[in-house]
Amino acid sequence: MSFTCMASRLKRTNERSLLSSRSLAYAAPKSPGGTVFEESDSMATLPLQAIAAGPAEAAHSGIRELVNLALVTPGCIRLEVGEPNFSTPSHIVEAAVEFARKGAVKYTATAGLLSLRERLAAKLERVNNIKVGVNNINCTVGGVGGIAAAVAALLEPKDEVLVPDPAWPNYRLMLAWAHGVLVPYECAPENEFLPDARQVERLITPRTKLMIVNSPCNPTGAVYTRRLLEQLVDVAVRHNLYLLSDECYDEVILDGEHVSPASFCTDGRVISAYTFSKTYAMTGWRVGYVVANDKISDSITKILESNSSCLPTVCQKAAEAALDGPREPIREMVNAYRERRDLCVGLLEEGGMLISHPQGAFYIMADVGKSGMDSREFAFDLVKTKQVAVAPGTAFGNSARRAVRISLASSPEDLSVGIGRMIDRIEELAEK
């Protein structure tokens, strides 16, 4: 065979080998431990596998929809945002800068700096009357991180969870990826947005595993009394449920007192979640913490290892400065919220829209039933016609479908003008 012929044959062989290698796809092994290849017409025709249905099918927050519309509406008065309109106290910022310059930017223990957890244990005893050790505390990415980690640590697929209605929308989103089943319990406007423990108990089935309570409450500002919390804990004990207490507004108390369920229920069934976001106006610092018994805390730590490793060290140091620093900034913010609450109560009462007298957090609900619309439709209409943004009650649950949430984390001027425009719009719609 000539050299030219051999070269031609070798070239054709190489081309066939190259084409073949480009069309190989994995096939099932034909013998234990073996992997073979087989030819495929086109890998591009293979559809991607389905993604997890829970998160994919869950609805986005109804509040976020309003935020997006408000952002593109010139001159819009923003009463929908659940974020303090105060700056982080200067001593916290200055401490964080100093620590960063000193090199406080390394990894920490997953559960958080020991020095921070020691301070948190002291705060829990002083403010919440809860006595725990540092191993019962995990520092998390905001309060939401602690609540999500607790949900992940507790739930198996199809476990039922009792959730207040109305409630913070993120509970629903968490249960979607945790494969839990949401069972709403009513917090009726006619009852100051407080639940009836007997009605809650009627919803319990053999699949029920967890009850969530939120006091002070977002979105209603309701504060649960000690008696009510004792009744709910009694239900949890008799039916052997865990109780997750969302206390992210524990130091934003406008009237009365805040009671932590773990202060009187000490058998390990209560998990408590907190944040620096609301008390210290530190929303962007993303520092929260969750408190639980030894076994649950260990599970939470392992969950956090897999999704965050640890909080940014400089943010943990800022949290320490917050705990060590003066409490006057907290008092000033709470006093401002109280004055704004009183202003809004008067305006809404005069306009025939007052539902309840909030005692905590920085929200107040307003009745928009006279508009003839559900709260979502009304909220969008209000932005478009009056350039005022409020959070629709439908974002929080069926019990608030005729109401909107107004954030007291706004200036008195914006609250006065915004509520005035809202009353005007309802009167216009009522006349149609």
LINDAFEN-V778013 format. One record per run of one state. SS is the DSSP state (~ for helix, > for strand, _ for the rest). FROM is the first residue (numbers start at 1). TO is the last residue. Records with the same first field share a line. If there is no record, write none. Layout:
SS->FROM-TO, FROM-TO
//
This chain:
_->1-2, 23-23, 27-36, 40-42, 46-52, 58-61, 72-76, 79-89, 102-113, 128-133, 141-141, 155-159, 166-169, 179-180, 192-193, 196-196, 203-207, 215-225, 239-241, 247-252, 254-260, 264-269, 276-282, 286-287, 292-293, 308-312, 325-327, 351-353, 355-359, 361-362, 368-368, 372-374, 387-387, 390-390, 396-397, 401-402, 408-411, 431-432
~->3-22, 43-45, 53-57, 62-71, 90-101, 114-127, 134-136, 142-154, 170-178, 189-191, 197-202, 226-238, 261-263, 283-285, 294-307, 313-324, 328-350, 369-371, 375-386, 393-395, 398-400, 412-430
>->24-26, 37-39, 77-78, 137-140, 160-165, 181-188, 194-195, 208-214, 242-246, 253-253, 270-275, 288-291, 354-354, 360-360, 363-367, 388-389, 391-392, 403-407
//
